Amino acid sequence: MTARIQKQANPESLLLNMGPSHPAMHGAVRIMLELDGERILNSEVEVGYLHRGFEKTCENRTYFNLLIYTDRLNYVSPLINNVGYVMTIEKMLSLQVPERAQYIRVLMSELSRISDHLTCLAAMAMECAAFTVFLYNIKAREFIWDVIEATTGARMTTSYIRIGGVRADLRPDYPESVQKAVLETRKVLKDVHGLLDKNKIFLSRTRDIGLMTPEDAIAYGWTGPCLRSTGICYDVRKAHPYLVYDRLNFDIPLGERGDNYDRYMVRMEEMEQSLRIVEQCLARIPKSPGRVMADGLEPAEAIRASRLKKPGQAIRLSPNLEGAEKDVYKNIMADDPRFIIPPKEEAYTSIEGLISHFKFFMKGHGIRPPKGEVYFSVEGGNGEVGYYIVSDGSDKPYRLHLRAPCLHLLASLEDLIKGRLVADIIPTFGSMNIILGELDR
């Protein structure tokens, strides 16, 4: 037990460790408690058990290769982490992204935000004994993840957002699958409102518990749903619009008391707003010409056909080249060969494309931003996710720092639970949605 807790402890109090391995901690967090019966007299939160070393690892990876590590930050909404990182690099390179790619980024980010909030409230409700809500939210999350998996090829660590655009275009049937996910999610949200909003047990566990004033929230550096639960209207998408958010209509839900219940309600309303954004993206996204594919063509035949094709004739590809994007590259990737990977068709069928592909990944080549420093932030599931990058002109960042919203949230936990009961730790911690992947960086 630390000196601070020992010094304040009195002979009548009980010293207790909660964690670092505890079912309600959502990761390896240690909370040292001084208790008077069930009442919390003092506490101290200890982090660092995960030892990820994200920032130091990034100093030894190229700008392209470290993209996969951003997936592992907030692993519940990895696409938003990708967007924040690649837009920081694009700011350094002054790289313009096609409009369709921007809409795709917004679409995938909002689906990730819904997934993040569903997971947070599912865990929070389950730990307050509302197991039915947990099952409902996870069911809705599956519909969201089905769309994400069909688009990116993975459910969680997708690495789908790329510097200059996105890895692949949307599938031809994406409007139907997204509309189904939106419809099913709305049904679940309606059911959850009916189960929890006026539930006496849930209200007793959340209302006027974990109170945070607007002034203290700002002092701690709170952002995201937790900050907005105190009544402060700050959202990066509105305050510093990026991508196409300034063209979309959506509201910023606010709380009144800054307690656990307000944090629940803000997230519930934010999911409704994200669904609005998703529907607007479906209606406004620029059309894609689509890909030219040929079933049953072997790789050797595809290469031979590409060499013998007539001027203006489309290259026919093998099914095992699914994901080849030359036909739609101009709609989903920036038009600057210095910073993007050439399409598969060129790398597989021409010496120029093969050389470009190799040089992109060769040591000392690839993406080399000019010397300087830059900061860029996006609105993540838990708040402002920002990247500060210092470039020395090489193909690796000299310094990369992550502004993780969870660190500022967890720093306030000691004040939120002081004077409360041990049972109040559970919904309070759950309402903050602490993700250790981004906190222990």
Helices and strands as residue ranges (DSSP letters): H 3-8, E 14-18, E 30-36, E 39-46, H 54-58, H 67-71, H 78-93, H 99-127, H 131-152, E 161-162, E 165-166, H 174-196, H 200-206, H 214-220, H 224-228, H 236-239, G 245-247, H 260-284, H 299-308, G 319-321, G 326-328, H 329-332, H 344-349, H 351-361, E 372-379, E 384-391, E 399-403, H 405-411, H 413-417, H 422-432, H 436-439
